[in-house]
Amino acid sequence: MKKGVQFPIFLLLFSQFAFAAAKSHVIAFGKWTSVKCVMNDRNEVADLKVRALFVDSRVKEFTVGVPHEVTDRIFVVRRAFRINDALPQDNGESVRWIWQLGGWLMVDRVSGRVTQLNLPDFDLSSSNVAWFRDYAAYCGFSENGKNWFAIVVQMGRRKTVLKKTLGSAPDESGRAACSTPEWQRQPVRVTFGPVNNQKFTYSIRGTVANFLDDPEEEQAE
């Protein structure tokens, strides 16, 4: 008799646990707010609009720009954050918050998980990402700042699909010369540039990228 009573109780507890585990998460964005954002190491300031990212009514991050829907479950969006700009000699008397641009976040609607993406050689002040499907294309910069690259990465893969040197990197004032790459759907291609009055187009097939000397001739074929 005791066992017969315990079994329904076990089923009840198990069903409640399963329901809690399967509970969906609510992902939402807050209202846009205008802020002053420090854009680079020279402390140049620009007006920027940010908004909070909520998971189950709790603020997880602040974001900028329009999210990119990767799948019906996952989207990516760029992060913004506040950092304390107070100096040591201020002796903690005041906190001086400034806004800065961060990297990119991956948000899973089902699990509610927010993850920071690792984009190789991504420069916070100069790299502009163009998303297509689960590919990210952007201009990357070497750690010593001497070279810049055409980069394509695919989410979920550590190895880059494309990393080709575009030449010597310009100084801070000229890094905007690398505009946002442009994607083409059929066939899948991405174009970087112009760099020194030249554009660089690559065909993307899965995890393989090939340089096209003459994209128009290749298209005709």
Phi, psi and omega in degrees: 000321181296318179295323180295330178282321183293325184297313176298324178296319178299316179297321180296314180296319181295319180294323178293320178296317180296321179296318180294320181292328183271359182299129182281157180257150180258115179254128182210161176248148177274192180282151177290140177229132179278132180223166172263125185242132175281120191267338183203184182290346178271010177060032173286134186250140177224154176284135184218147176254127180237160175210152183283146172256119182256137169238114183054047176070009178249135179288121178261317182208173168246145187228164175229157174074184183265133178294154174250122179281113179276309174225182177286355180249327190239137170224162178238150180205150182277145185266149168229149183211162176257140178228147183282120183260014180289146180271157179302325182288353176286348176058031177067015182289333180213155176249125182247098183275134173231151179268142175221155175280141177249198178274208183252146180248144171252128183242127178258114183293329184283309182275342184076011184277137177244120186235138175279129179278143177260101179259114185302136175057026178285129180256122187299328185264346189233336185277123177249116186272135170249119182263141171214121186054237177253024178256142174238126179243135181194167173271125178252160182233140180293161183298327179275357176076008185271338183229154172231155190227153166271121186233135170230126177237155177243132181301138179090356179239134179283322182281136180290145174287323181215134170210100182235137180291131176263353180127193178288135183289138174290168178288180184305322184287344184249005184290340177291353179298336177272100183284173179294129180301159180241133180260153172231141188275309186232110351288163183289119179218158175222138183241130177251148175117190005285141174241117186053047178063022179230139176255148182238117182246135181232139172272141182244119176234098183066247180253017182243135178238134179234135179284136179253116179294318181225090183302325182292320178292321178296322179294320180296322179294000000 
